[in-house]
Amino acid sequence: MTCGHQGSLFGAPEGRYARVALDTPVRREFSYHVPDSCEPLVAGSRVRVPFGRREGLGVVVGVDEHPPSDVPPDRIRSLNGVLDPDPLLTPSLLRLAHSIADTTYCSWGQALAAMLPAALRRDRPRRTIPVVELVEMPSAEDLEKLEKSYPKQAKALAYLERAGGPMELREVRNRTGLSRSPLDTLAKKGFVKFGRRKEFLDPFSDVPLLRDKPPQLTDPQQHCVDRLLESLETRKHRDYLLFGITGSGKTEVYLHALERCLGQDRGAIVLVPEIALTPQTVSRFRARCGEVAVLHSGLTDAERHDQWVAIREGRLRVVVGARSALFAPVADLGLIIVDEEHESSFKQESTPRYHARDVARERARLEDAVCVLGSATPSLESWAAAHEEGGLVKLELRDRVAGGKLPGIQVVDMRVQQPEKGKWLVMSQPLCAALGKALDNDERAILFLNQRGYAPAWHCRACGGSVHCKACDVALTYHRWRRKAICHYCLHEEEPPQICPNCKGPVDMVGVGTERAEDTVERMFPKARLARMDRDTMLRRESYEEVLKAFGCGDFNVLLGTQMVAKGLDFPEVTLVGVLNADTALHHPDFRASERCFNLIAQVAGRAGRSDRGGKVVVQTWMPEHPALMAAKNHDYVGFARAELAERKLFGFPPFGAAIRLSFEAEHRSRVEETASAAAQALLAAANGAPDIKILGPAAPPVEKIRGRIRRQILIRTSRSGLTQIREVLFDLCQKQGITVDPL
């Protein structure tokens, strides 16, 4: 809908005035006159507005009868257009966005923009997705010439060949770091072709909706369900922590609560860590709840818009999706479920830097809904809240539903393992024996390694250094399929180094990535039908489901991958899980490193032994005495949480205080150091010597340089009350370009 411009040369124009929040870091709303042609206008609608010399898109957050007193009348301009006859965002979502802005130190407009899918941040959503597909590969001779003269074209061809089908143009550029120009040139040469693909509105439209009968609940499950149903009946807000070991039937508890919620004619939201990896979960929800809305990045702009409309109108009352599904405009929301609430993927890494777990609880509070956080390894923040008065109500499932036991975990000390002659040791003798036995018994195995590529570094024998990317302060990783050394930050590629850039001595590849592990398994176990799941093999959106479906059907009997294989997989035939290197999570300079290591091992171990065959987990490590590994070996989450919380309390880290990281970056070292020092001085002045506010830094972060930009960081540790004291300084810093404020 387009609105005519109206204004007045003398005083403010007559009529109503809209307060509009724009996606800018400025902490204020902007007032615009609402022409008669734009009426009726209500809060929650998107509008086009003049903003400086350009046109912007914002969200109406209020409509007033009188012009603002702090704006000169002749400065008030009129709306350019209204995009939504009916508001997209409900009043509770507007309040939720305001809360997010307050807790993540951004503007209201930035928080509202994060709520809207990319499609709705533009005027006209696209109906199709641009794709590019390989037509034919050049001859070996021509390909060699391309590698030498036009390496970007050769790089694009390599990725398209590996994809095995049409890739989204956006995904090609994200994976390769290339512009469209090399692809256009390849299209002119006839090697690739462009096209457009329309996604299905319902990703399960070709899957029959088979309703199933609820199984008999165990007594612990029934107790949990009764508590949730009791809260749903009262229609009052309540937060629960469902703490249940892997295979204990948490999903069945969710389903019973969902059925009751739908029986009350109320809506529900189910958050899962990664929608692309959970077709089993979505199918179970459909079987019990009927048609559901599935919100994920695979939908086209227009389809995401159509899903939003269907949800807003109440035609789809259950929404399943990843982090952003939390903002779906569900009418009369009664239940929010956050499955695997401990997962780091629920933390938004761009502005606003919110955590879906916290926002879910806040939305449930605003809408008098029930919120359920479920996990076998809850975040320590949730665990602590479950032991506080007025926090989370803890529900427990201590046993597996089939009566089976958790798999035994064997920790292998790699320091005493005999290395394979002439080879880098990938698999220990105990893991080799266990895998051979599983394959002989026609069973399946999952091997986990959170390091892709063939070898993660080159080591110099003489000076002990490693070969780094010239633009980033990180080691180059060798990827055998590309025959290149690649930087995982800036995607720079170069020929494998032969000599150390510092001392000119010889360098050797060190470490193990998924490519090297795949090579080892296939060499040592001819019976293995192996599928690899990592960022280098899952190039198309369909790849995830295709591989998991094939693994479930028995086409593959070994699944090797990164964190993709550790989330939400339920295959009863899996009897063995191997963790090839448990130490990668421990080496991060992060106060949550031990927690993430424990969670990862416990979660991936839970993929084994989900049938009467039982299961076994083999964990390879160079640090077998580490408390996180010892606790994981004994399946002792409670003991681990007790010890880790005691350490957190000693140092004042969450949940016993607030931690905020300020990041600074610039092309020139002097500028970033000057900006960071000025920020530290402003924070110290605001703290005014308060003993509960600790300002650490500025200092260089673990990765000092990325894409040629120098970085510095400041860490703030404080109490909740201390945040109020430095609040305005944090908001001020968040509005400055090159400064990131990130609540940890």
ABEGO torsion letter per residue (X at the ends): XBBBBBBBABEBBBEBBBBBBBBBABBBBBBBBBBAAAOBBBBGBBBBBBBEABBBBBBBABBBABBBAABBAAABBBBABBABABBABBAAAAAAAAAAAAAAGBBAAAAAAAABBAAAABABBBABBBBBBBABBBBAAAAAAAAAABAAAAAAAAAAAAAGEBBBAAAAAAAAGBBAAAAAAAAAAGABBBBBBBBBABAAAABBBBBBBBBBBBAAAAAAAAAAAAAAAAGBBBBBBBBBBBGAGAAAAAAAAAAAAAAAGBBBBBBBABAAAAAAAAAAAAAAAEBBBBBBAABBAAAAAAAAAAAAAGABABBBBBAAAAABBBBGBABBBBBGAABAAABBABOBBBBAAAAAAAAAAAAGBBBBBBBABBBAAAAAAAABBGBBBBBBBABBAAGBBBBBBBBBBAAABBBBBGBBBABBAAAAAAAAAAAAAGBBBBBBBBBBEABABBBBAAAGBBBBBAABBBBBBBBAAAGBBBBAAAGBBBBBBABBAAAGBBBBBBEBBAAAAAAAAAAABAABBBBBBBAAABABAAAAAAAAAAAAAGABABBBBBAAAABGBBBAABABBBBABAAAAAABBBAAAAAAAAAAAAAAAAABGABAAEBBBBBBBABAABAAAAAAAAGBAAAAAAAAAAAAAAAGBOAABBBBBBBBBBABAAAAAAAAAAAAAAAAAAAGGBAABBBBOBBBBABABBGGBBBBBBBBBBBAAAAAAAAAAAAAAAABBGBBBBBX
